[in-house]
Amino acid sequence: MRLRTQIFIALCSVIMFSCKATKTVATGEANYNLSSRQLIKENTKQSPSFKTLKSTLKIAYTSEGKSQTHSVSFRAKKDEVVWISAAFSIVKAMITPEKVSFYNKLDKTYFEGDYAYLSNLLGTELDFEKVQNLLIGDAIFNLKDEAYKVSVEDKVYILQPKKQRDLFDIFFLLDPSLFKVKSQQISQIKEFRHLQIDYESHQKVDEQILPEKVKVIAVEKNKELIIGLEFKNMSLNEELRFPFKIPSGYKEIKL
């Protein structure tokens, strides 16, 4: 099983925050005897519940032999907004259920549009809920929406639809002790596209289990993009602001 993805932003510079301590979640006793319905039920129980989230987000980006690493400020208000800002607000991005927006002070450009932009980047139809789920470690597609079959391979559960979709195949790999998503993979064979989102470790914050390290691999024909995300100094349910205003005189990017 493989996978393909592109994530939407490469940002710059360094921001540090003093937030509540978190710890990496250790794997406990594995349970390999669940049906698909029981597994989905246990996974649903582990979906994080919070009002707001704040973190320093380290982004490592590798494409065509070139690598970059940046740290940015990451904030989210559950079901309402995802906000990212580089140091000195050089680059800012804001995602809401209605639109995707970002601007770059270095070249004085901005983008404001619908989810077609992110959908094209990631190679699958996206909306706010799917983007949010990707970032907080939930399945991109609601596992309750269709029937799944389950198997165990290499000590993880593998969930796949009993009837795969016409345009792409999808697989979810679940941890047998945490019941969190370890990997979600989408293959578009005809387009030679593969998207993979691997959750390499989790952390417990205020009794909620959230991603700590995430690896995104996007493959399209002979091109590969790898993005590593590391959430540091994460805290929940603080009063947060999400300032965002596109400066006047900036040139709109048409995508």
PyMOL commands that set and color helices and strands:
alter all, ss='L'
color gray80, all
select helices_A, chain A and resi 36-45+87-89+116-122+128-136
alter helices_A, ss='H'
color red, helices_A
select strands_A, chain A and resi 23-24+52-63+66-77+81-85+91-95+100-104+109-113+148-153+156-161+169-174+181-188+193-205+208-220+223-236+251-252
alter strands_A, ss='S'
color yellow, strands_A
deselect
rebuild
show_as cartoon
